[in-house]
Amino acid sequence: MRTRTLLGITMMAMALSGRAAAPDLLKMVCKGNHISYEISYEKDSKRLFWNSDTVHSEYMVGRTKVEGDGLLVWGSIGPNSYDYLAFFGSKSWIKYFYANGSSQQFACH
């Protein structure tokens, strides 16, 4: 009976470990335009989130690329708004590209 119970527990743990694995999540905190916000990227689902005290948004991800000691994530914020390029690494940052040709970059940690 004990062997059967241990076998059942082992099989259940194996099934759950593959199914319940947490997504690989990258996070950084950025400060710009007098606000502080967190940017997180879920590698498995390829989703980028922007969270502050007042706004919680999900942005489209176009491409990702391993670069140096980190990951570059490029995408769009709204269909006609602007693009972003985020770097999750030892010196994290985010850069916004606007339709008028201007850009802004903010250091993150």
N, C-alpha and C positions, 0 to 999 in steps of 0.2 A: 504494500500500500504506500509506504513512504517513497519508494522508487518511482512509482507512478505519479505521485504528487510532485516530486522534484522535477520529473520529466515535463509535466504539465506547466509548471512555473517557468522552467527554462524555455520551453517553446513559446509561451506567452511573452516572455521578456524579449526573445529574438524578434517576434512579430512586432512588438511595440517599439523596439529600438529603431527599426527601419522606418516605421510609419510616423513616429512621434519626434523625430529628430528636429531640433530647432533650426530655422533658416539661418544661413550665414549672414549676419547683419553687421554693416559698417555704420558707424555714427561719428558725427563731428558737430561741435557747437561753433556757430559763427556770430559775429557781431558786425552790424552795418546799419547805416541810416537810423541810429539811435535805438535799435532793438537787438535783442539777442534771440537766436533761434537755433533749433537743432535740425540737422539734415541727416537722414538715415537712408541707407540703400540696402535692400534685400537682394542678395546675389541670386538666390534660387528663383525668385519670382520676377527679378529684374524690375523692381519698383522703387522709386525714389519718393521720399516723404519730406515735407517741410513743415515743421511744427514750432509755433511760438505760443505765447500766452493767449493770443486772440485768433490765430489762424492755424488750421490743420489741413494741408493739401497734399495731394498725390500728383506727381508730374510724370509726363511721358519720358521714357528712356529710349534714345535712338541707338546709341552704341556704347560699348565699354571696351577698355583696353588696359592691360597690365602695363604699367609704365614705372620703371625704376623700382622704388620700394612700395608702390601703392597701386591704386586703381583709378583711372580716369573714367568719368561717367558723363556722357553728353546727351542732351535732350532738349525738349521744348516745354515752355510754360504757356499753355494755351495755344490755339491754332494761329492767332495773329499777334501774340504778345512778344515774347523774346525767347532766346535760347540760353542755355546755361552749360558750363563745363565745370565739373566738380572733381577735385582730386582728394582721395582718401589715402593718406600716407603719413610719413613722419612730419611733413610740413603741409598740412591740409589747407585747402582754400576752395573758394567758389568764385566763378567769374560769370557775369551776366552780359549778354550781347543784345543790344536793342536795335530795333528796325532803322533808327536814324544813323546807325553806324557807331554809336558810342558804346562804351562798355564800363563795367565796374567790377573790381575784384576785392574780395574780403578774405582776410586771414581767418583761419579756423583752428580749433584744437580738439 
